[in-house]
Amino acid sequence: MENQEFQEQQNTEEKTFFQSTTAKMIMVGALTLFLLIPLFFVQDLIKERSQRKSEVVDEVSTLWGSNVAFYGPVLRIPYNTYENLNVIDQKTGVTTLQRRATTNYAYFFPNELNNISKVKKNESLKRGLFNPVVFSADMNFKGNFTAPNFAKLNIPEESIQWDKAAIIVKTTNLKSIKSELKIQLNNEKLTFEPQPDEKSDYSVLATNIFDYKVLAANNQINFNFGITYNGSNSINFIPIGKVTNVGIDSDWESPSFEGSFAANDTTKVVNKDGFHVDWKVLDINRTFSQQYANVLPNLDDYLFGVKFIETVDEYQQNERVSKYGFLVIGLTFLIFFLIQSISKINIHIFQYSMIGIALIMFYTLLISITEHSSFSLAYAISGIAVVVMITLYSISILKNRKFPMFIATSLSVLYTFIYVIIQMEDYALLVGSIGLFFILGAVMYFSRKIDWEK
């Protein structure tokens, strides 16, 4: 008899513990942590789709055209260097002195270099679900070369081959040039032709040779030429002119100005219709010379220009939203737990699981709908679908409409709050912190009268 009473008492204690608030809190907390596993799978899915988009963008860039970097024009004039060699005749043993000539090149940068570029975006290259944005650029160059200063290179006048001068330019993205390349030098027009690969990121174009002294009027050569590129991502220039002026007009609404030199703030305009930007770089603003012998230097450290970016990356937005998944699940479960504690309505752990899975479904709906529409529309559709589903499920669980309406309102406010944070950049941390502070205050207020001992 005593053993039976002891067993009943033990069962009552066990039953009391598993029905206690502490046990329920432990189970709900464990379920919240368990739901992080499918949430991590969703985040991996977002990264996979984002990587697929990057692959498509790279594929289109390879076919259409990649980054554009321009280095030129440069005046190239050959000169001879001489070396005295002792040559021994094998038959007679007589030593003779021979003079061997070697041809090298001197390079001279322009005195003035002006560029005006008009860039137009192209959104027609759709690949399946993805629509990479590329551009076409019409670039016009004008300027002049003054008399080459061979004295600074210690090259004597008699060694210079004035009649074999040429103009060269170095550029990336050679295969995507879509215009005939001709340059006007004073009154003469010359054609650029590709030169052998120098095993660098730049390809070299050079004109036919010309006689500098015949072509130069008053020791000055004025030049004028244009190039049309198909490209993507960015356009950059190297400021080799003694005075370099660059102006870019585009219908791209989200530029990022980059490089070693700042754009002119007084003329810079960026709005929803596109942008206009100017640069002016003087020779005193950079630390390289206007003339070089034997080889052109690598001047990539002096590149400047514009990067064409997408301010709205749907996959990045999806990833940012998914990082708030733990917060959404935790707060939703907390709301249900407080309602359960206040109303004394029992909610089974299985019902918590169904609610958690519905919350996870929000993120899969969001990414799948985003790929076929805008992020904002996808967010609204996914949010409404999940809120309606959980609300209807809550009505069947809680057996009334007062608490389900409160749940629907809370979830709507929470999803709206997260959407607002995602749209912000500079104030996202501030607004998020203030929002979480008020949420904590609300939880403390509504839970203040709950008897946690029962």
Beta strands, then each sheet from edge to edge (+ up, - down):
strand 1: 68-88
strand 2: 95-108
strand 3: 112-122
strand 4: 134-145
strand 5: 166-171
strand 6: 182-185
strand 7: 188-194
strand 8: 203-207
strand 9: 221-231
strand 10: 234-237
strand 11: 243-250
strand 12: 255-259
strand 13: 269-271
strand 14: 274-282
strand 15: 291-293
strand 16: 304-308
sheet 1: 12+ 16- 10+ 1+ 2- 15+
sheet 2: 12+ 16- 10+ 1+ 5- 8+ 7- 6+ 9- 4+ 3- 11- 14+ 13-
end
